[in-house]
Amino acid sequence: MAIKWDDTRKLYLRLGKKTFLAENRADPSTYEVYLFAYDTDFNVVGETKVEGLKEPPTTYFWKDGKLWSYVNVEDELGFAVFTFDF
C-alpha cells in the first residue's frame, strides 16, 4: 500500500496486507494487516502485524504519530484512531 510520511517520528510508514482466499468464490476473503516502518533512506527499521484490524483501511493518514482512518458510523463520517507504541 502507499507509503506515508510520519513527521512526528521522522519515518515513512506503510500498511500491507496478506490475503487469504476463501475456499468458495462466494465467501469473502480474509486479511492480515501489517505495518512497516522505513527510515529516510527507505531502509526497513521495523515491521509488525496489526492485531484487531480485519482488513486494511482504504483511506488513512498519519497525524501526531497516530493512524487516522475514515469510518462510516450510522451514516456519519468519523475517524478510527490507532496508537502504535514503538
N, C-alpha and C positions, 0 to 999 in steps of 0.2 A: 504494500500500500504506500501511499505518498509519504515522503519524509517531511517532517515539520520541525522548525527550529523552536527550541525552548530557551528563551532569553534568560530565564531565571537560573537555569543550570548550565547554560552555555553548551548545550548538547543538541544534536539532531536526534529526534525520536521518530520511530516508525512502528506502526502496528502491522502485524502479519497474521495470517490465518492458515490453519491446516484444515482441509475439508475432508469430511468422511461421508461418502455417498451411501445412501440407503440401499437396502437390498432390492427394493421395488422402486421403480421410477416415480410412482405416485407419492411415495413417502418423502418427507423433507430431508435434506442433508443436515448434518450437524457439524460444528466447528470447534476448534481450539484456537484461542486468540493469544498472541504473543506480543510483547513489547521489546523492541530492540533500541539500544542507545549507541550513538556514534559520536566520536569527538569531531573537532573541526576539520580534521583530515580524513574523515569518514572511516576511521578505524573502529571496529566494534569494541565497545567498552563494557557492554553488558546485555543480557537478554533474560527474559523471564516469561513464564506462562501467566496470563492474566486470569486468575480464578474469578468466577462469578459472571463473566461475560459469556453468553451463549452464542453470540455472533458479533462480528466486528461492527462498530458504528459506521454509518455511511458518511456522516458529516460531523467533523470534530475539529477542535483546535486546542492549543496549549495556552494556558494563562496562569500566571503565578505558580508555576510548577505543577499544575493540575490539568488533567484531561477533561475537557468540557465537550459534551455531545448533545446535540439537539434530540429531544424526545417529544412524542405526542402523548399528552395525558388528558384524556377525556376531551379531545378536540382542542386543546390549548397547548401552545408551544411552551416547552420548558427545557430545562437542562439537567442532564445527569452529570454529576461531578465526581471524578475519581482521583484519589490521592495516592501517590506512589512514594513510599519511604525508601529512597535509595540515594 
